[in-house]
Structure formats: structure tokens, C-alpha cells
């Protein structure tokens, strides 16, 4: 099967569903600029993912989480060259990690990869048919429909989480008068790591839950008053910030627009010019409006993909999408042109 092209012509969600439906075995390579990802399919099921950005390889994830040492991983990798066995299995067999830890790490690795690439709207893809003898290491391999629905929900909720936990360098401590008895069982992996010293990044690493799940629990605990802000840990020049903009557009100059773009959907109609008139004088205004438009269209696009997964078709109008609760009603306006064309759709912003 020869399948390659540009993401702007054929969305990544459509490619994934096509490979799953046709029960293909091989490797889907997705690339843009200095980022890349590999998705391994076995008879239409995703059995492994690898990403150059944001997600670490399995060994590095376990090292950062404090589950194994670098020396232990290197020793296992040396043996892997002789046995050709999977690294995770070697670590479990040696008693260095529990089977449940391996499963959690692999699930997080997969979701983190999809969390990144489903937000890409430019780049290239190529599917390589490969009858490899790789086996799935996950006990339960989710179908692509389930993965897409979960990740699209994560992407949709991420901006709200980023408002509450805006930096990976934040440090939290447990508020007085609270104990583990106040905590839901699914919150314990994060709660147990909150000690007034660990940063958000260290809690993400130690819990093996990934950026979305760990930060969502932290945000809920903070809003419930169970934990409180206890400062910030600087980690050097490569400070990480939790920002939907840095995820979608990359780091650097775009990070300066992070808070503005998040708030653009929540503040009154006059924002941002009425709030920051100096910062948004031309030519900055044109640049900011362009990015706000892009974020607006991306938000609608995620809703359209979720609607398709639930109904097997795209909605006839954006109002139908809003009625389904997949986008806010305020996003349905004459400034956004939407139409269904055959089995796909056209979406653009009018200015």
C-alpha cells in the first residue's frame, strides 16, 4: 500500500482511520520541520508510538520518573542487542519494574504522541508497509476510534487546564487540614508526589500519567483547595510552560502570545485591542488576529473530527456541531465559512 502526502490535504485522523479500517501492518511516519513521529500498526491496531518531541523513549521515561537508573537501562539495552527482546520486557524480567508500571508507561507514551500530532495541520506523512514481527506489548490495545475520541477530548480541555497550571516549574504543597482520605483513588499517583519540593514536571515524570492527566489532577486539587501554590523551581534556560500555543505552533516567539490566545476565546468582544491597546497596535494586531483565527479554526476542526467519530459523517452546519456540545455556540458566526463537500468539508475564516 502506497500512502503519502501532505497533512494540509489529508488530516492525520483520516489517515489513522483508513489504516485501521484496512487492517494494515506497517509504520506511519509523520514529520514537520524538526519534529517527527512513528506509529506502528499491526493488523490495523496501533501497538507502539515514538515521537521526537515531548514524549521520551520508554527507557528515558522510566529514568526521569525515578523507576530505574540510567546504568540499569544501558545494561538492558546491551542485552537487547543479543536477545532482540523488548526493553520493557527485559526490565520486568529483571525485577527492575513491575508489569503494571510498564503498561502505564506505554499507554502514556501512546497518548502523548497522539496528543501532539493530532494538532499538526502542516507537514508530511508516509506509510511504509512492513511485515515486521513486532508484537504488541500492551495487555489491552485500544482501537483507533477510542484513541482519537480520548485525545480529541484532551486537546479540547487542555486550554482550561493551562490557565490553572501555567508552568511546569510550579511547586505545590498540601494545604493544612487535608489528608489522603480526601483524595479520589485515581488522584493518588499525583497527590502522593506533592511535597513542596517537586515541580509539576517532576510530578508528571513520577506519576507516568503524562502532561494532560497529571496537570488535570493538579488543577482539580488546586481548585478544591486541597493543595496550594508553594513557589517555583527554575530549571535553566529551557523553562517549560504549559501552553496550547507552544504545542500547536512551537516555541520561541509564539510563546509570547500564549496567554493572549487562550484568553481571546473567553474575554469580551473588544479583546485584545481594548485590554492591551499598545501591544496590539499595528503591525502586531494583524499578526495576533491571524493566530486567533487559526486557533478558532483548529477548535472547530477538533469538534468536526469528534462529530465524525461519533456519527460517521460531518455535520451539515456548524450549528449542528454546537447543538451536539462539541463547540461553544459563540463559534457559530458568519465570519466562519463551512460547507460539506462530498465525504469531507471546507472550513475557512472570512475577513
C-alpha positions in Angstrom: 0.0 0.0 0.0 1.5 3.3 -1.1 0.2 6.2 1.0 2.0 9.5 1.3 1.2 13.2 1.1 0.7 16.5 3.0 -1.3 16.9 6.1 -3.0 20.0 4.8 -4.6 17.9 2.1 -5.4 14.8 4.2 -5.8 15.1 8.0 -3.9 12.8 10.4 -7.2 11.5 11.9 -8.4 10.4 8.5 -5.1 8.6 7.7 -5.2 6.7 11.0 -8.8 5.6 10.5 -8.0 4.5 6.9 -5.1 2.3 8.1 -7.2 0.8 10.9 -10.2 0.1 8.6 -7.9 -1.7 6.1 -6.2 -3.6 8.9 -2.7 -2.6 7.7 0.6 -3.6 9.1 3.5 -1.1 8.9 4.8 2.2 10.1 3.2 5.6 9.6 5.9 8.3 9.5 4.7 11.9 10.2 7.1 14.8 10.0 7.1 18.6 10.1 10.1 20.9 10.4 12.2 19.4 13.2 9.5 17.1 14.6 8.6 13.6 13.7 6.6 10.6 15.0 6.3 6.9 14.2 3.1 5.0 14.6 3.4 1.2 14.4 0.3 -0.7 13.1 -0.3 -4.4 13.4 -3.4 -5.6 11.5 -5.0 -2.2 11.9 -4.1 -1.8 15.6 -1.6 0.8 17.0 0.8 -1.2 19.0 3.6 1.4 19.6 4.4 5.0 19.0 7.6 7.0 19.1 8.0 10.8 18.9 11.0 13.1 18.7 9.2 15.8 20.6 7.6 15.9 24.1 7.5 12.2 24.5 10.6 10.2 25.6 11.5 6.8 24.6 10.5 4.2 27.2 13.9 3.9 28.9 14.1 7.7 29.3 10.6 7.9 30.7 11.4 5.4 33.4 14.7 7.1 34.3 13.0 10.5 34.6 10.3 9.0 36.7 12.9 7.5 39.1 11.8 3.9 38.4 15.2 2.8 37.1 18.7 4.2 36.8 20.5 5.1 33.5 23.0 2.3 34.2 20.2 -0.3 34.5 18.7 0.8 31.2 22.0 0.8 29.4 22.7 -2.7 30.7 19.3 -3.9 29.5 19.9 -2.3 26.1 23.2 -4.1 25.8 21.4 -7.4 26.4 18.7 -6.4 24.0 21.2 -6.4 21.2 21.7 -10.2 21.8 18.2 -11.3 22.6 16.2 -8.8 20.4 13.7 -8.8 23.1 11.6 -5.7 24.0 13.3 -3.3 26.5 10.3 -3.2 28.8 10.1 -7.0 29.0 13.7 -7.2 29.9 13.3 -4.6 32.7 10.2 -6.5 34.1 12.0 -9.9 33.8 15.0 -8.5 35.8 12.6 -7.3 38.5 13.5 -3.6 38.0 10.0 -2.5 37.3 6.6 -4.0 37.8 4.4 -5.1 34.9 1.8 -2.5 35.8 4.5 0.3 35.6 5.4 -0.9 32.1 1.8 -0.9 31.0 1.2 2.6 32.3 4.3 4.0 30.7 3.4 2.5 27.3 -0.2 3.9 27.4 1.1 7.3 28.3 3.7 7.2 25.6 1.0 6.5 23.0 -1.4 9.1 24.2 1.3 11.8 24.4 2.4 11.1 20.8 -1.2 11.4 19.5 -1.8 14.5 21.7 1.0 16.1 19.7 0.4 15.0 16.1 -3.4 15.4 16.1 -2.7 19.2 16.5 -0.5 19.3 13.4 -2.0 20.9 10.3 1.1 21.0 8.2 3.8 18.5 7.5 4.1 15.3 5.5 3.1 11.7 6.1 4.2 8.4 4.6 3.1 4.8 5.3 5.6 2.1 4.9 4.2 -1.4 4.5 6.3 -3.7 6.7 5.5 -7.2 7.7 7.6 -6.9 10.8 7.4 -9.5 13.6 6.8 -6.9 16.3 4.3 -7.8 18.9 2.1 -5.5 20.9 3.3 -5.2 24.5 0.2 -3.6 25.9 -2.1 -6.0 27.6 -5.1 -4.2 26.1 -4.7 -2.4 22.7 -7.3 0.2 22.2 -8.9 0.7 18.8 -8.1 3.9 16.8 -11.6 5.3 17.3 -11.2 5.1 21.1 -7.8 6.7 20.9 -9.0 9.5 18.7 -12.0 10.3 20.9 -9.9 10.3 24.1 -7.2 12.5 22.6 -9.6 15.0 21.0 -11.2 15.4 24.4 -7.8 16.0 25.9 -7.0 18.7 23.3 -10.3 20.3 23.9 -9.8 20.5 27.7 -6.2 21.5 27.6 -6.5 25.3 27.4 -8.6 25.4 30.6 -6.0 23.3 32.4 -3.2 25.6 31.2 -4.9 28.6 32.7 -4.8 27.0 36.2 -1.3 25.3 35.8 0.5 27.7 33.5 4.1 26.4 34.1 5.8 23.0 34.5 8.1 24.7 37.1 5.3 25.4 39.6 5.7 23.7 43.0 2.7 22.7 45.2 2.3 21.6 48.8 -0.7 20.0 50.6 -2.9 22.6 52.3 -3.5 22.3 56.0 -6.4 20.2 57.2 -6.2 17.7 54.3 -5.1 14.1 54.1 -5.1 11.2 51.7 -8.6 10.4 52.9 -9.8 13.4 51.0 -8.4 12.1 47.7 -10.1 10.0 45.0 -8.2 6.8 44.1 -7.3 8.0 40.6 -5.8 11.1 42.0 -3.4 9.3 44.4 -0.5 8.8 41.9 -0.2 12.6 41.7 -1.2 13.5 45.2 1.5 11.3 46.7 4.2 13.2 44.8 3.2 16.6 46.1 5.7 17.5 48.8 6.5 21.2 48.4 9.7 20.4 46.6 8.8 18.6 43.4 8.0 20.7 40.3 5.0 19.9 38.0 7.4 18.4 35.5 8.8 16.0 38.2 5.2 15.1 39.2 4.4 14.3 35.6 7.5 12.2 35.3 7.0 10.4 38.6 3.3 9.6 38.1 3.8 8.3 34.5 0.4 9.8 33.7 1.5 12.3 31.0 1.1 16.0 30.7 -2.7 16.1 30.4 -3.8 13.6 33.1 -1.2 14.8 35.7 -1.9 18.5 35.2 -5.7 18.0 35.2 -5.5 16.3 38.6 -3.3 19.1 39.9 -5.7 21.7 38.6 -8.7 20.0 40.3 -6.8 19.6 43.6 -5.8 23.3 43.5 -9.3 24.5 42.7 -10.7 22.3 45.5 -8.3 23.9 48.0 -6.5 20.5 48.7 -3.2 21.8 47.5 -1.7 25.3 47.3 1.0 27.0 45.3 4.4 26.8 47.1 6.7 28.6 44.7 8.6 27.8 41.5 11.6 25.8 40.6 13.8 27.3 37.8 15.4 24.6 35.7 17.6 26.8 33.5 17.2 28.4 30.1 14.8 25.8 28.7 12.0 26.5 31.0 8.8 24.6 30.1 5.5 26.3 30.1 2.1 24.7 29.7 0.7 26.4 26.7 -1.7 25.3 23.9 0.1 27.8 21.7 3.5 26.3 22.2 2.1 22.9 21.4 0.4 23.9 18.2 2.8 26.5 16.9 6.1 25.6 18.6 8.3 27.5 21.0 10.1 30.8 20.7 8.2 34.0 19.6 4.9 32.2 19.6 5.1 31.5 23.4 4.7 35.3 23.9 1.2 35.0 22.6 0.2 32.1 24.8 -1.9 33.8 27.4 -3.4 36.2 24.8 -4.6 33.5 22.5 -6.1 31.4 25.4 -7.9 34.5 26.7 -9.1 35.5 23.2 -12.0 33.0 23.5 -13.0 34.0 27.0 -12.9 37.8 27.2 -15.4 40.3 25.8 -15.7 41.1 22.1 -13.3 44.0 22.3 -10.4 41.8 23.4 -7.5 42.1 22.8 -7.3 45.7 21.5 -9.4 47.1 24.3 -7.3 45.5 27.0 -3.8 45.9 25.6 -4.0 48.8 23.1 -0.3 49.3 22.9 0.7 45.7 22.4 -1.9 45.3 19.7 -1.2 48.4 17.6 -0.3 47.5 14.1 1.6 45.6 12.8 1.2 43.4 16.0 -2.6 43.5 15.6 -2.6 41.8 12.2 -0.3 39.1 13.4 -2.3 38.4 16.5 -5.6 38.3 14.7 -4.2 35.8 12.3 -3.2 33.5 15.1 -6.5 33.9 16.9 -8.2 33.0 13.6 -6.1 29.9 13.3 -6.9 28.8 16.9 -10.6 29.4 16.2 -10.5 27.1 13.1 -8.4 24.5 14.9 -11.0 24.4 17.7 -13.8 23.9 15.2 -11.7 21.3 13.3 -11.3 19.2 16.5 -15.1 19.4 17.0 -15.7 18.3 13.5 -13.4 15.3 13.8 -15.1 14.3 17.1 -18.6 14.6 15.5 -17.4 12.4 12.6 -16.1 9.7 15.0 -19.4 9.7 16.9 -21.8 9.8 13.9 -19.9 8.5 10.9 -20.4 11.8 9.0 -19.6 15.5 9.2 -22.4 17.9 10.4 -24.4 19.8 7.8 -23.9 23.1 9.6 -21.8 24.4 12.5 -25.0 25.0 14.4 -25.4 21.2 14.4 -21.9 20.9 15.8 -22.8 23.4 18.6 -26.0 21.6 19.3 -24.0 18.4 19.9 -22.0 20.3 22.5 -18.7 19.9 20.6 -18.1 23.7 20.2 -19.4 26.7 22.0 -22.4 28.4 20.3 -20.5 31.6 20.0 -18.2 30.0 17.5 -21.1 29.8 15.0 -20.9 33.1 13.1 -20.9 34.5 9.6 -17.1 35.1 9.8 -16.6 31.3 9.5 -17.5 29.6 6.2 -18.3 25.9 6.5 -19.7 23.5 3.9 -19.7 19.8 3.4 -18.1 18.7 0.1 -18.6 15.1 -0.7 -17.3 13.0 2.1 -15.2 15.8 3.6 -15.7 19.5 4.3 -14.3 23.0 3.7 -13.7 25.4 6.5 -12.2 28.9 6.3 -12.3 32.2 8.1 -13.8 35.3 6.4 -12.2 38.6 7.0 
